Structure formats: C-alpha cells, structure tokens
Amino acid sequence: MGTIDDLIRMMPPPAEPLNRGSENEWNEFQQNVGLWFPRDYFVVIYTYGSGSFLAGELRVNNPLEPADAASVEREFKTLRESKQIFPVFPESGGLYPFAIDGNGNTFLWLTQGPPEEWSIVCLNSKDHHEVVKLSLVEFLIRMATNRLAIDHQKFWGCEFAKNQLEFIPRRSPSTHGRRSTGLREHAEPGAAANGGTM
C-alpha cells in the first residue's frame, strides 16, 4: 500500500500549503458535519492544502476552503436530483463527494462502516459508476500511475502522462487578488484536459 511519503515523492506539496488548517479546525469541521472521515483525508489536506493534483486535473476538496465547501454543496444538490443506486449523505451510509476532475467525474465515499474501511465510488458525467476499496492516498497514487482498477475509457479516454505528476496550489487571494475559479485557472470541471491527456 502506498503512503503519504510515496505521494509526496511523486507530487511534491507546496512549501506553504494554503488553508491547510489545524487538527482542531479539522475536528470542528467533522463535528459540524456529523461525520468522522478517514485519517488520511486530513493528512492529505494538511500536507498539500488547497489545490489540484495531476497538473490541475483532480481537486481533492478542502473542507476548510470556502470555494471547495461550496463545490461539495453543489455536488450534493446534483446527487439528490439524480437517480442514484446508493443513498446520499446524511442518509445512513450515504455518498459523500470528496473530489472532482476536469472531465466532470466525481469521486465519493460510500460512508458505510468505519471510515478507514469506506469504499470509493467513481461516478462519471453519464452516471456510470465503479467502486474501489482503497484509502485516499492509495487512490491518488494508483490514479496518477494509471493503476486504478476502473475502465479508463469511460472516465478519461486515455492514460495520465508523466508530465502531469504535479500538484498545483490554489492561488492565494492575498497574493494574486482573487481565488482560483476552477480545477485549473483556465478550465472549469468538464473542460477538455491539457493536451488531450485525459
């Protein structure tokens, strides 16, 4: 199984992660939601802060980042308006979205049982879904190395390239005068991927 150190070697985090939060802030978030998340979710957010993996193609939502929190609420609205074979949180064991990519795919936890045992549901824009039983860190590593055991054609069309092994931090409003508005500065979710790699 991959570790956070493996992920760091593959895609180094920024020197000063944006909105990484603290243990206390994370616990407050969990208490407000009424759900305890896998430990490595906190570890990934604390290590990387706000931003996107795979050269901006995959955003793991940072619940301490207002723009990401709003994105999660939009995903919940979409899930509840569509016909899902799984329940949706706050229903018991329901889906909880934690990531989205540039092709409009959504990645969700199926919150059944202890958090460290949650499955990940991969849902494309046509409501095709596949389920994997992986930790968040292992999920990120396998996605980045094209070893995620799902049908890549139905989610991305082709494999990720080595030059996409990069984490891109969200722009700090204090430095750049505005927040990032998409997975990349120039692409909203659902836009075509860089160079047709995805």
Wavefront OBJ file of the C-alpha trace (Angstrom):
o trace
v 0.000 0.000 0.000
v 1.201 3.474 -0.832
v 1.951 6.008 1.874
v 1.778 9.788 2.095
v 5.566 9.797 1.654
v 5.141 7.938 -1.657
v 2.618 10.550 -2.776
v 4.922 13.390 -1.728
v 7.809 11.934 -3.736
v 5.517 11.615 -6.737
v 3.895 15.059 -6.463
v 5.718 17.378 -4.003
v 3.448 19.662 -1.945
v 3.858 23.446 -1.769
v 6.210 24.892 0.834
v 3.322 26.798 2.412
v 0.033 24.910 1.894
v -2.977 27.219 1.596
v -5.777 26.742 4.136
v -4.242 23.542 5.461
v -5.970 24.074 8.808
v -5.128 22.528 12.148
v -6.168 19.397 13.989
v -8.657 21.468 15.998
v -10.176 23.032 12.875
v -10.467 19.615 11.277
v -12.209 18.190 14.334
v -14.589 21.159 14.364
v -15.419 20.523 10.696
v -16.157 16.854 11.398
v -18.342 17.707 14.379
v -20.297 20.244 12.308
v -20.879 17.709 9.538
v -21.645 14.913 11.993
v -19.262 12.534 10.267
v -15.738 11.327 11.005
v -13.580 10.984 7.916
v -10.640 8.712 7.070
v -7.490 9.922 8.777
v -5.541 10.253 5.539
v -8.043 12.845 4.265
v -6.756 15.200 6.951
v -3.157 14.160 6.229
v -3.532 14.924 2.503
v -5.174 18.312 3.114
v -2.687 19.240 5.853
v 0.218 18.272 3.603
v -0.986 19.918 0.374
v -3.610 22.494 1.338
v -5.972 23.808 -1.347
v -5.194 22.960 -4.939
v -5.282 20.196 -7.517
v -3.322 17.049 -8.289
v -2.207 15.785 -11.695
v -1.242 19.222 -13.046
v -4.579 20.687 -12.016
v -6.840 17.885 -13.253
v -8.014 16.416 -9.935
v -9.146 18.503 -6.988
v -9.488 16.854 -3.602
v -11.944 19.149 -1.856
v -10.504 21.005 1.098
v -13.399 21.485 3.554
v -11.537 24.427 5.095
v -11.504 26.217 1.721
v -14.786 28.145 1.184
v -14.801 27.605 -2.594
v -14.348 23.848 -2.169
v -17.037 23.674 0.520
v -19.444 25.394 -1.885
v -18.474 22.889 -4.596
v -19.355 19.998 -2.277
v -22.794 21.514 -1.658
v -23.358 21.755 -5.424
v -22.358 18.115 -5.810
v -24.811 17.114 -3.078
v -27.583 19.018 -4.871
v -26.785 17.225 -8.141
v -26.688 13.834 -6.435
v -30.042 14.356 -4.746
v -31.654 15.475 -8.011
v -30.387 12.438 -9.914
v -31.308 8.795 -9.507
v -28.544 7.077 -7.555
v -28.447 3.432 -6.586
v -26.738 4.493 -3.351
v -28.163 6.683 -0.593
v -26.763 10.207 -0.283
v -25.401 11.638 2.973
v -26.852 12.465 5.500
v -28.751 9.241 4.893
v -27.076 6.372 6.720
v -24.094 5.058 4.757
v -24.703 7.685 2.075
v -22.412 9.075 -0.604
v -20.107 11.968 0.327
v -18.233 13.730 -2.536
v -14.557 14.386 -1.851
v -13.044 15.066 -5.289
v -13.841 16.157 -8.830
v -11.777 16.193 -12.007
v -11.553 18.150 -15.236
v -13.692 15.635 -17.132
v -16.667 16.082 -14.828
v -16.061 12.845 -12.932
v -16.915 12.854 -9.246
v -15.310 10.703 -6.572
v -17.282 9.914 -3.453
v -17.004 7.934 -0.277
v -19.666 5.386 0.486
v -19.859 6.128 4.200
v -20.739 2.627 5.367
v -18.929 1.236 8.408
v -15.715 2.604 9.981
v -14.147 5.489 7.987
v -10.924 3.573 7.313
v -12.999 0.914 5.547
v -15.053 3.183 3.280
v -15.221 2.334 -0.408
v -14.714 4.972 -3.091
v -17.374 5.382 -5.753
v -16.134 6.744 -9.096
v -19.028 8.419 -10.942
v -18.773 9.823 -14.457
v -20.951 12.509 -16.034
v -23.231 9.851 -17.575
v -23.942 8.254 -14.177
v -21.726 5.256 -14.877
v -20.125 4.218 -11.613
v -17.426 1.860 -10.415
v -16.384 1.089 -6.846
v -12.883 0.592 -5.456
v -11.803 -0.328 -1.940
v -8.804 1.930 -1.351
v -7.546 4.554 1.062
v -7.459 8.115 -0.278
v -3.656 8.117 -0.546
v -3.591 4.783 -2.374
v -6.397 6.005 -4.647
v -4.362 9.090 -5.606
v -1.213 7.066 -6.216
v -2.981 4.495 -8.370
v -4.802 7.151 -10.355
v -1.560 9.017 -11.014
v 0.199 5.823 -12.126
v -2.714 4.546 -14.258
v -3.195 1.536 -11.980
v -6.687 2.388 -10.752
v -8.817 -0.676 -11.472
v -11.642 1.073 -13.314
v -12.477 1.498 -17.002
v -10.253 4.436 -18.010
v -12.079 4.859 -21.319
v -15.335 5.640 -19.531
v -13.723 8.192 -17.238
v -10.799 9.777 -19.102
v -10.365 8.258 -22.538
v -6.650 7.668 -22.105
v -3.896 7.478 -19.511
v -2.268 10.235 -17.492
v 1.148 11.357 -18.716
v 4.258 11.597 -16.548
v 4.375 15.351 -17.040
v 1.074 15.567 -15.156
v 2.659 14.370 -11.914
v 2.397 17.777 -10.303
v 0.339 19.409 -7.558
v -0.838 22.929 -8.401
v -1.777 25.052 -5.361
v -4.857 27.230 -5.461
v -3.862 30.841 -5.949
v -3.846 32.822 -2.744
v -6.197 35.835 -2.907
v -3.746 37.828 -0.792
v -1.036 37.264 -3.405
v -2.979 37.263 -6.655
v -6.029 39.315 -5.784
v -8.546 36.559 -6.473
v -9.323 32.924 -5.844
v -8.961 30.173 -8.390
v -12.290 29.530 -10.096
v -11.784 26.033 -11.457
v -9.646 22.936 -11.287
v -7.128 24.915 -13.300
v -7.107 28.666 -13.735
v -8.228 28.220 -17.351
v -10.612 25.247 -17.132
v -13.806 24.535 -15.249
v -14.815 20.945 -14.368
v -15.915 19.225 -17.559
v -13.481 21.115 -19.789
v -11.100 19.228 -22.054
v -7.906 18.122 -20.397
v -4.470 19.530 -21.149
v -3.172 18.198 -24.436
v -5.887 15.539 -24.570
v -4.170 13.524 -21.881
v -7.374 12.827 -20.040
l 1 2 3 4 5 6 7 8 9 10 11 12 13 14 15 16 17 18 19 20 21 22 23 24 25 26 27 28 29 30 31 32 33 34 35 36 37 38 39 40 41 42 43 44 45 46 47 48 49 50 51 52 53 54 55 56 57 58 59 60 61 62 63 64 65 66 67 68 69 70 71 72 73 74 75 76 77 78 79 80 81 82 83 84 85 86 87 88 89 90 91 92 93 94 95 96 97 98 99 100 101 102 103 104 105 106 107 108 109 110 111 112 113 114 115 116 117 118 119 120 121 122 123 124 125 126 127 128 129 130 131 132 133 134 135 136 137 138 139 140 141 142 143 144 145 146 147 148 149 150 151 152 153 154 155 156 157 158 159 160 161 162 163 164 165 166 167 168 169 170 171 172 173 174 175 176 177 178 179 180 181 182 183 184 185 186 187 188 189 190 191 192 193 194 195 196 197 198
